[in-house]
Amino acid sequence: MSEILYHYMRKAFSHEAFGLSGDLAIFTPFSILSPPEETHGFLLGRDERGREVRVNPSKLPNMHGVIVGSTGSGKSTLARHILLQAQKMGIKEWVIDPHSEKSYTSIMDTRLELTVEKIYFMDHPGWSPEELASELSYYLEKIYVFPGYRSILREILAKCFEEKSLYPFERVKNEDPNIKRIYDDLRKLYSEDGFKIRELAEKNLHITFPTLVSRELHATAAQILLLLLEGYMRSLGSRNRVELIVVLEEAHLLKDYFLRLFKEIRKFGLSILAVTQLPREFDPRIFQLAGYVVALSGPESYIADIASLFSLGREEFDHIAFGARGNALLFRSGDPRPRRIVLEIDPAVL
């Protein structure tokens, strides 16, 4: 009898592991109860129980978001819906739109057609000349696919920002056709009389381009504007609320920039909403870092890309693979569940 008692007491007080604490998680209330519903922010639609589903970037660890969907799934319509709600909340907003969609112009105050109207990017609050030259040279090397040019571009751009002129670029443009190509594109965007970032940040802007503008010029213009805006917002100090939201169409053109930006956990009141139909073009870490991701409907090949980024059950898969246009999944930072929703779009943006 004493041996049996000793055996069970040894079992009870030994350090032998019978299971991990995580194995018991399914028995906790947190596995049954959903995180509290957000009652403020942007209304996206309703879930399968008819409850409102909202996103409040100011309450998320990261203010930035992503909208993904195949052609015709309603990405731009959803982006306009979010912008209209942002306006009602007093949030400033930009759209950087390579396609120059007229539907954006109808809800924005000001249209800025780049290359026709120009910007003065020698005014760069929040950046030293060396810092901005280093950042911009890195992205220009990626945009134009000129490997090994970063150090050359950094040196030229640093002189430009110090002298507040493109003249250092002009002096060397004929020494290398690749340098000339970048210089020619910068000249199309730059003017000493152009808009300064301080002016632009106070406007609701639809930023467009004329037809037949190159992919590289689109990306360069967007990159310069976002770097200037990032520096300007940072110069105003940290804020824990969204003060300006930027919708960037064809966001995969700046995929390298988003990875760095989305790593910025500190909040400066700037929220970027990246819109793309090519999720596989993004580094998967972008989706992990985003405050929220909305995945719209599409074919099975596209859904497979989404499933490689997020854990999808059969119901989630079917919801966007075979559901009607307007079905979506919401992935929200801090909420482990993909939310199945049916979008409710403001009629004013249709």
Disulfide bonds with the S-S distance in Angstrom:
none
